[in-house]
C-alpha cells in the first residue's frame, strides 16, 4: 500500500511540479545486466533496453516495498502489527529506504554513492527525502488502519 501511495505522490509531482518519475525500465535494464556481471548500469553498454525491462523494474520496486513491510514484524515482532509504534516505521520506511536509494540504487544506476556523480545533487536529495517521508507516513498510516481493523475483529 505504501509503495502505491508513493507512486501516486510521484504522479502528482510530475503533473503539478513537472518533476520526472523514476524510469523503472532503466532499473529493469540494470537488473538484467546483473546476470552478465554488470553491477553498474552504463549508458554505453551493448545491452540496450529489453522488452521486459519495465515489468522487471516495476516488480523490483514493489518487491522492495513489500520487503520493507516484511522487515517490520520480522525485526520488532508480531506485536508491532497490533500496536504500531512510529520509530520502527521511521527506521525502515525513511532511514533504510533513503539510504538504500542513495547508497545502493543510485550508484548502481551510475549516479555514484549518495549521488556524487549527479550534476545537481540538492534537488535529488530533496526529492528522495520527501518521497521517503511520504512512503514512511503511508507505511505507518497503513499499519494504524490495519491495527484498528485487527482490534475490531
C-alpha positions as a printed Julia matrix, in Angstrom:
153×3 Matrix{Float64}:
   0.0     0.0     0.0
   2.77    2.46    0.92
   4.56    1.9    -2.4
   1.32    2.64   -4.22
   0.88    5.86   -2.2
   4.47    6.79   -3.06
   3.76    6.21   -6.75
   0.62    8.35   -6.58
   2.69   11.1    -4.93
   5.21   10.88   -7.77
   2.43   11.15  -10.35
   1.18   14.31   -8.61
   4.7    15.75   -8.59
   5.07   15.04  -12.27
   1.7    16.54  -13.15
   1.82   19.66  -10.98
   5.53   20.35  -10.47
   6.96   18.9   -13.68
   9.32   16.57  -11.83
  10.14   13.36  -13.7
   9.23    9.92  -12.41
  11.74    7.18  -11.79
  12.34    5.3   -15.02
  11.7     1.75  -13.87
  12.64    0.48  -17.35
  16.22    1.55  -16.61
  16.11   -0.25  -13.26
  14.91   -3.37  -15.09
  17.73   -2.98  -17.59
  20.21   -2.69  -14.71
  18.77   -5.82  -13.08
  19.04   -7.7   -16.36
  22.67   -6.59  -16.63
  23.45   -8.09  -13.23
  23.21  -11.54  -14.8
  26.14  -10.55  -17.05
  28.16   -9.31  -14.1
  27.47   -5.6   -14.71
  26.97   -4.07  -11.28
  26.55   -0.53  -12.64
  24.24    0.49  -15.48
  26.25    2.11  -18.24
  24.58    4.08  -21.0
  27.22    2.87  -23.47
  26.68   -0.79  -22.57
  25.91   -3.07  -25.52
  22.72   -4.39  -23.89
  20.05   -1.89  -24.79
  16.58   -1.74  -23.36
  14.75   -5.05  -23.48
  11.05   -5.79  -23.85
  10.55   -6.86  -20.23
  12.65   -4.17  -18.57
   9.69   -2.05  -17.45
   7.9    -5.03  -15.9
  11.11   -6.19  -14.22
  11.77   -2.69  -12.83
   8.23   -2.25  -11.52
   8.28   -5.74   -9.94
  11.57   -4.85   -8.26
  10.09   -1.56   -6.99
   7.04   -3.24   -5.44
   9.08   -6.2    -4.22
  11.39   -3.87   -2.31
   8.35   -2.12   -0.81
   6.99   -5.48    0.33
  10.4    -6.42    1.75
  10.45   -3.21    3.83
   6.96   -4.05    5.12
   8.04   -7.6     5.98
  11.12   -6.36    7.85
   9.0    -4.52   10.39
   7.39   -7.51   12.16
  10.47   -9.63   11.4
  12.63   -7.28   13.46
  10.17   -5.87   16.03
   7.86   -8.86   16.35
   4.21   -9.54   15.65
   3.07   -7.16   18.37
   4.06   -4.3    16.06
   1.19   -5.38   13.8
  -1.36   -4.89   16.57
   0.36   -1.99   18.34
   2.3     0.0    15.73
   4.88    2.43   17.08
   6.34    5.22   14.91
  10.07    4.55   15.45
  10.28    1.24   13.54
   8.46    2.8    10.59
  10.83    5.77   10.62
  13.87    3.47   10.77
  12.72    1.19    7.95
  10.45    3.44    5.89
  12.65    6.51    5.97
  16.21    5.79    7.13
  16.75    2.4     5.48
  14.82    3.15    2.29
  16.52    6.53    1.83
  19.97    5.06    2.39
  19.19    2.15    0.07
  18.03    4.54   -2.64
  21.0     6.89   -2.42
  23.62    4.41   -1.24
  22.78    1.35   -3.33
  20.37    2.06   -6.2
  21.81    5.44   -7.2
  25.37    4.09   -7.54
  24.09    1.05   -9.42
  22.29    3.34  -11.84
  25.53    5.27  -12.47
  24.96    8.22  -10.14
  27.69    7.33   -7.66
  27.44    6.8    -3.91
  24.91    9.24   -2.48
  24.61   10.73   -5.98
  28.11   12.17   -6.1
  28.21   11.96   -9.92
  24.88   13.71  -10.34
  25.16   17.25  -11.7
  22.5    18.7    -9.37
  22.5    16.81   -6.06
  20.34   19.11   -3.91
  17.11   18.66   -5.91
  17.68   14.89   -5.99
  18.2    14.8    -2.22
  15.09   16.88   -1.64
  13.06   14.66   -3.97
  14.28   11.44   -2.34
  13.82   12.73    1.22
  10.27   13.96    0.63
   9.33   10.81   -1.31
  10.56    8.61    1.52
   8.74   10.73    4.09
   5.56   10.1     2.07
   6.42    6.38    1.95
   7.01    6.29    5.72
   3.78    8.11    6.52
   1.89    5.73    4.24
   3.51    2.72    5.92
   2.59    3.96    9.37
  -0.94    5.02    8.35
  -1.49    1.59    6.79
  -0.23   -0.08    9.98
  -2.56    2.03   12.12
  -5.51    1.23    9.87
  -4.7    -2.47    9.94
  -4.28   -2.4    13.74
  -7.66   -0.71   14.17
  -9.28   -3.29   11.9
  -7.47   -6.15   13.65
  -8.54   -4.97   17.1
 -12.17   -4.57   15.98
 -12.47   -8.11   14.63
